[in-house]
Amino acid sequence: MVDLIGQYNHIKPQVNKAFESILDTAYYIGGPEVKGFQADLEKYLDVKHVIPCANGTDALQIAMMGLGLEQGDEVITVDFTFAATVEVIALLKLTPVLIDVEKDTFNMDINALKKAITPKTKAIVPVHLFGQCANMEAILEIAKQHNLFVIEDNAQAIGANYTFSDGTKKKAGTMGIIGTTSFFPSKNLGCYGDGGAIFTNDDKLAHTIRGIVNHGMYERYYHDVVGVNSRLDSLQAAVLQIKLPLLDSYCDARRKAAHYYNTAFANHPNIITPAPTKCGTSICSTCDCHVYHQYTLQIIDADRDALHKHLLDNDIPNAIYYPVPLHSQKAYRDDRYNEDDFKVTNELVKTVISLPIHTELEDDQLAYITQTVLNFLK
């Protein structure tokens, strides 16, 4: 699905030099590479505070801890996403409220959001799924009306822009009170292990979170808040600092591959390609608010699972994100949920399939992939 070796070969001298320097100094935790990457990412995102941490799941958990959410508080998020989003809500003894998504964008359904809000609701967690920004203009307006926190799960969309209806642009992850991301190796900005970060423009919240990620310490051995151990190490920070200046070009390469796929599959009766992105009140077909972390088709009136196997048999990696809705997962089943409230998600888990998309794809590879799909669907 991604060619991490090919990507590494393009930056191999810089990475090897950085690793050698860190190994020579043995400054593995909290070294200058971490501070340098933090400053660079703050500038790139145009956000006041970036707090690196150990992974994207920790980032979500720490964000909720920093906001002071209490046991029983309701947190609304989407049913169609990776389990980490709801996992941290459950771990903190908060009450997850799962809602359906839009069929075209896979992102949070605004009407479902409005219906899900109760007096116990304290936060909304939109997920910018597969690299496309959720409808943040509507979500922020609803949150403002009900005095709710917005925590952006930006694990799949770092580098994406969101354009509001007045023309204002913001980076994904910087529009809510807090944003989180993952630097898992396959992400658009990935390191060579686990890593994550938290973003905010709120000075007080940033201070709280800096303590939480380091065992609740602001001064060594003095624990002012309940914390965790979640730090980005110097080796991972070095990789990210080298890759960050290349992030926009990485995203452009993914958009180019997506355009190839879209053109090849256009108007096919069994294929729904990713929808044109929605920015505020406008819809555009070529836009920087989608960074295509995944390229996900919907297969209609055809055997999606057989296509999945057919591609594997022809040495084409592919994946089904996600095969089971969160509300149906054993860990998160709840009598509160009604199947009629998840009509889109229940359909998507049967129809979606993601094709390879990454920075190293060549036209001959894209041609082989698309033709293999089309031959199967004849």
C-alpha positions in Angstrom: 0.0 0.0 0.0 3.0 2.3 0.6 6.6 2.2 -0.6 8.5 3.2 2.5 11.8 1.8 1.1 11.6 3.8 -2.1 10.7 7.0 -0.1 13.7 6.3 2.3 16.1 6.0 -0.6 15.4 9.6 -1.6 16.3 10.9 1.8 18.8 8.2 2.8 21.9 10.4 3.2 20.1 13.0 5.4 18.5 10.3 7.6 21.7 8.3 8.0 23.6 11.4 8.9 21.0 12.5 11.5 20.9 9.0 13.0 24.7 8.8 13.3 24.7 12.2 15.1 22.1 11.1 17.6 23.9 7.8 18.2 27.2 9.6 18.7 25.7 11.9 21.3 23.2 9.4 22.9 20.7 12.2 23.2 17.7 9.9 22.6 14.9 11.6 24.5 14.0 15.3 24.3 17.0 16.2 22.2 17.5 19.1 19.8 15.8 17.1 17.0 12.6 17.0 19.0 12.7 20.7 19.8 13.6 21.5 16.2 10.8 19.4 14.7 8.3 20.9 17.1 9.3 24.5 16.1 9.2 23.5 12.4 5.7 22.0 12.7 4.4 25.0 14.5 5.5 27.2 11.7 4.1 24.8 9.0 0.7 24.6 10.7 0.6 28.2 11.8 -0.3 27.1 15.3 1.1 28.4 18.6 1.8 25.1 20.3 2.8 21.6 19.0 3.4 19.1 21.8 5.0 15.9 20.4 4.1 12.6 22.0 4.6 8.8 21.5 1.8 8.0 19.1 -1.5 9.2 17.7 -3.6 7.2 20.1 -1.8 8.8 23.1 -2.4 12.2 21.4 -6.2 11.7 21.5 -6.2 10.5 25.1 -3.9 13.3 26.3 -6.1 15.9 24.5 -9.2 14.6 26.4 -7.3 14.5 29.7 -6.1 18.1 29.1 -9.6 19.3 28.6 -10.7 18.0 32.0 -13.4 15.8 30.7 -15.0 13.7 33.5 -16.5 10.2 33.8 -19.8 10.0 32.1 -19.3 13.0 29.8 -20.5 12.3 26.3 -18.1 12.6 23.4 -19.6 12.4 19.9 -17.5 10.8 17.1 -18.0 8.8 14.0 -18.9 5.1 13.6 -16.8 4.7 10.5 -13.1 5.1 11.5 -10.2 3.3 13.2 -10.9 2.1 16.8 -8.4 4.4 18.4 -10.8 7.3 18.2 -13.4 5.6 20.4 -10.9 3.5 22.3 -9.5 6.5 24.2 -13.0 7.7 25.1 -13.8 4.4 26.7 -10.4 4.2 28.5 -11.1 7.5 30.2 -14.5 6.3 31.3 -16.2 8.9 29.1 -19.3 7.9 27.2 -18.8 7.4 23.4 -21.6 8.5 21.2 -21.2 7.1 17.7 -22.9 8.6 14.7 -23.2 8.0 11.0 -21.1 9.5 8.2 -21.7 11.0 4.8 -21.8 8.5 1.9 -19.7 10.7 -0.4 -17.0 12.0 1.9 -16.9 9.3 4.6 -16.8 12.1 7.2 -19.2 13.1 10.0 -22.8 13.6 9.0 -23.9 17.0 10.2 -27.6 16.1 10.6 -26.6 13.1 12.7 -24.4 15.3 14.8 -27.2 17.7 15.6 -29.5 14.9 16.7 -26.9 13.3 18.9 -26.3 16.3 21.2 -27.7 16.0 24.7 -27.1 18.0 28.0 -24.3 15.5 28.8 -22.4 16.2 25.5 -19.1 17.9 26.2 -17.0 17.3 23.0 -17.1 16.5 19.3 -14.3 14.5 17.7 -14.5 14.9 13.9 -12.2 12.5 12.0 -10.6 13.8 8.8 -10.9 10.3 7.3 -8.7 9.1 4.4 -7.1 12.6 4.2 -10.1 14.7 3.6 -11.3 17.4 6.0 -14.6 17.0 7.6 -17.2 19.8 7.3 -15.4 21.9 10.0 -17.4 25.1 9.3 -20.6 23.4 10.3 -19.1 21.5 13.1 -17.5 24.6 14.7 -20.8 26.5 14.4 -22.7 23.7 16.1 -20.0 23.4 18.8 -20.2 27.2 19.5 -24.0 27.0 19.8 -23.8 24.3 22.4 -20.5 25.3 24.1 -18.7 22.1 23.2 -15.1 21.3 22.7 -13.9 20.2 19.2 -11.0 17.8 19.1 -9.8 17.1 15.6 -8.6 13.6 14.9 -6.1 14.5 12.2 -4.2 11.2 12.1 -4.9 10.8 8.4 -4.9 14.3 7.1 -1.9 16.2 8.1 -1.0 18.7 5.4 -4.6 19.2 4.3 -6.1 22.6 4.1 -9.7 23.6 4.8 -11.2 26.6 3.1 -14.1 28.3 4.9 -16.9 30.0 2.9 -15.3 33.4 3.5 -12.1 32.2 1.8 -10.1 31.8 5.0 -7.8 28.8 5.0 -6.7 26.7 8.0 -4.6 23.6 8.2 -6.4 20.4 9.3 -5.9 19.9 13.0 -5.8 23.6 13.8 -9.4 24.6 13.8 -10.8 23.1 17.0 -9.7 23.8 20.5 -7.2 21.0 20.0 -6.0 18.7 17.2 -4.1 15.4 17.2 -2.1 13.4 14.7 -0.2 10.2 14.2 3.2 9.8 12.6 2.8 6.0 12.0 5.2 5.1 9.2 2.4 4.8 6.5 1.0 8.3 7.2 1.6 11.1 4.7 4.2 12.4 7.3 5.4 9.3 8.9 8.4 8.4 11.0 10.2 5.0 11.3 8.3 3.8 14.4 5.5 5.3 16.4 5.0 9.0 17.0 2.3 11.6 17.4 1.6 15.2 18.3 -1.0 17.5 19.7 -1.8 21.0 18.4 -3.5 24.0 20.1 -3.5 27.8 20.1 -4.6 27.8 23.8 -1.7 28.7 26.0 -3.2 27.3 29.2 -4.2 24.1 27.6 -0.7 23.7 26.0 0.9 24.1 29.5 -1.4 21.4 31.0 -0.7 19.0 28.1 3.1 19.5 28.4 2.9 18.3 32.0 0.6 15.4 31.1 2.9 13.9 28.5 5.8 13.8 31.0 4.3 12.1 34.0 2.6 15.3 35.1 5.9 17.0 35.7 6.9 20.6 34.9 9.9 20.3 37.3 11.7 17.0 37.7 10.2 14.8 40.4 7.4 17.3 41.1 4.1 16.0 39.8 1.5 18.7 39.5 -1.1 16.8 37.4 -1.9 13.2 36.7 0.1 12.3 33.6 1.4 9.6 31.4 4.7 8.7 29.8 4.3 9.7 26.1 7.3 11.3 24.4 8.6 11.4 20.8 12.2 10.2 20.7 15.0 11.9 18.9 15.4 9.4 16.2 11.8 9.7 15.1 11.9 13.5 15.4 15.0 13.5 13.1 13.1 11.6 10.4 10.1 13.9 10.7 12.2 17.0 10.6 13.8 15.8 7.3 10.4 14.8 5.8 8.4 17.9 6.9 9.7 20.2 4.1 8.7 17.4 1.6 5.2 17.0 3.0 3.5 19.2 0.4 5.2 17.4 -2.4 4.3 14.1 -0.9 0.6 15.2 -0.8 0.8 16.5 -4.4 2.1 13.1 -5.5 -0.8 11.4 -3.9 -3.2 13.8 -5.5 -1.7 13.1 -8.9 -2.1 9.4 -8.4 -5.7 9.9 -7.2 -6.4 12.0 -10.4 -5.1 9.1 -12.5 -7.4 6.7 -10.7 -10.4 9.1 -10.9 -9.9 9.5 -14.7 -9.5 5.7 -15.3 -12.7 4.8 -13.2 -14.8 7.8 -14.3 -18.5 6.9 -15.1 -18.0 3.1 -14.4 -21.4 1.7 -13.3 -19.8 -0.4 -10.5 -17.4 2.2 -9.1 -17.9 5.3 -7.0 -14.7 7.2 -6.8 -13.9 9.5 -3.9 -16.2 12.5 -3.9 -15.1 16.0 -4.8 -14.0 17.7 -1.6 -16.2 20.1 0.3 -14.8 23.4 1.5 -17.2 25.4 3.4 -20.2 25.8 1.1 -18.4 25.1 -2.1 -17.4 21.8 -3.8 -14.2 21.4 -5.8 -12.7 18.5 -7.7 -9.0 19.4 -7.4 -8.4 20.8 -4.0 -5.7 21.0 -1.3 -8.2 19.9 1.4 -7.7 16.3 0.5 -4.3 14.7 0.9 -5.4 11.1 0.0 -3.9 9.2 2.9 -6.1 6.4 1.4 -7.7 6.2 -2.0 -11.0 4.5 -1.3 -13.5 3.3 -3.9 -17.1 2.0 -3.3 -17.9 -1.1 -5.4 -21.6 -1.2 -6.3 -23.5 -4.2 -7.6 -20.4 -6.3 -7.8 -18.5 -8.6 -5.4 -16.1 -6.3 -3.4 -14.6 -9.2 -1.5 -13.9 -11.1 -4.8 -12.2 -8.0 -6.2 -10.1 -7.8 -3.0 -8.9 -11.4 -3.6 -8.4 -10.9 -7.3 -6.1 -7.9 -6.7 -4.1 -9.9 -4.2 -3.8 -12.8 -6.7 -2.4 -10.3 -9.1 0.2 -8.9 -6.6 -1.7 -5.7 -6.0 -1.9 -4.7 -2.4 -5.3 -3.4 -1.3 -7.2 -3.1 1.9 -10.7 -2.8 3.4 -10.9 0.2 5.7 -13.0 -0.7 7.7 -14.7 -4.2 7.6 -16.7 -3.8 10.8 -18.5 -0.7 12.2 -17.4 0.4 15.6 -20.9 0.1 17.0 -20.8 -3.6 16.0 -17.4 -4.3 17.6 -17.6 -6.5 20.6 -15.7 -3.9 22.8 -18.1 -1.1 21.9 -21.5 -2.6 21.5 -24.2 -0.7 23.3 -28.0 -1.1 23.7 -28.3 2.7 23.0 -27.5 2.2 19.3 -30.1 1.6 16.7 -29.1 0.0 13.4 -31.3 2.5 11.5 -28.9 5.3 12.7 -26.0 3.7 10.9 -27.4 3.1 7.4 -24.4 4.6 5.6 -21.7 3.0 7.7 -23.4 -0.4 7.4 -23.3 0.0 3.6 -19.8 1.3 3.4 -18.3 -1.7 5.3 -19.6 -3.9 2.5 -18.5 -1.8 -0.4 -15.3 0.1 0.3 -11.8 -0.9 -1.0 -8.6 1.1 -0.9 -6.0 0.9 -3.6 -2.3 1.6 -3.3 -1.5 5.3 -3.1 1.9 6.8 -2.2 4.7 9.1 -3.3 6.5 6.5 -5.4 3.8 5.3 -7.7 4.7 5.3 -11.4 2.3 5.5 -14.3 3.0 2.0 -15.4 2.0 0.7 -11.9 -1.1 2.9 -11.9 -2.0 1.6 -15.3 -1.6 -2.1 -14.2 -3.7 -1.5 -11.0 -6.5 0.3 -12.8 -6.7 -2.2 -15.7 -6.8 -5.1 -13.3 -9.7 -3.6 -11.5 -11.5 -2.8 -14.7 -10.9 -6.3 -16.2 -12.5 -7.8 -13.1 -15.5 -5.6 -13.3 -16.3 -6.2 -17.0 
